[in-house]
Amino acid sequence: MISRYTRPELEAVWSEDQRYAHWVRIEVAVCRALERRGEIPRDALRAIETRAKVDPKRVAEIEARVHHDVNAFLDALAEEIGPAARYVHLGLTSSDVLDTCLALQMRDALDLILVECDRALAALERRAQEHKRTVCVGRTHG
């Protein structure tokens, strides 16, 4: 995003920090589902839930070496989580995480845009009511 062409709230939706926060939430949500199915031990899930976070700088360091954004993220996440990280990303592809994140970001962005559309429509309605009797020059058929 080019900062001068967007609002701070919308820029935040598409920020690297927000993207990684979504990736963490997605991975934790999958782990919760797998724990409910008996595929992940409960204590491992607790470790994942309490320690799951990443430092974007650390992800960038790893990505410079491995040349893969999701692998770098998972390595950084594993450093934070510890041994229980072996249960993270089970059965997922990079696209599963990226596509889900994109859907969440689009939802968040559209929520902000719809609020602004409602504000613009309300302003237009007020202006229309204010000028409904204003005389103006009209022209027909050129």
C-alpha positions, 0 to 999 in steps of 0.5 A: 500500500502507498500510505498517502493513498489510503487511510491508516485503518485500511493500511493496517489491514494489509500490513505485514504484522496483521498478515502474520497475526492472521497466519498465527490465528489460522494455524492455532484454529487448525490445531484446535480442530485437530485436538478436538479430533484427537490428532493433537495432545491437549498439552501440546495444544495448550503450548501452541495457544500460549506461545504462538507468536512471531517476530516479523524481523525474525521471519524476514531473517529466515526467509532471506535464507530459505526463500519461502515466506510460509516456511520462514513463518513456520520456522519462526513460529516453531522457535517460539512454541518449542517441541509442540510446534511439530503439530502446527501446519499438519495437513495444510498447504501454504495456499491453505494459510495464504488463501484463508488469510487473504479472505480475512483481510478482504473481509476486514477491508470491506467492513471498513469500506462499507462503513465509509460507504454508509457515511458517504450515503448519509452525507449525500442524503443530507445534502439532497434534503438540504437542496431539494428546493434549490433552484438550478438551471436545467437544460433538455435536448441540447 
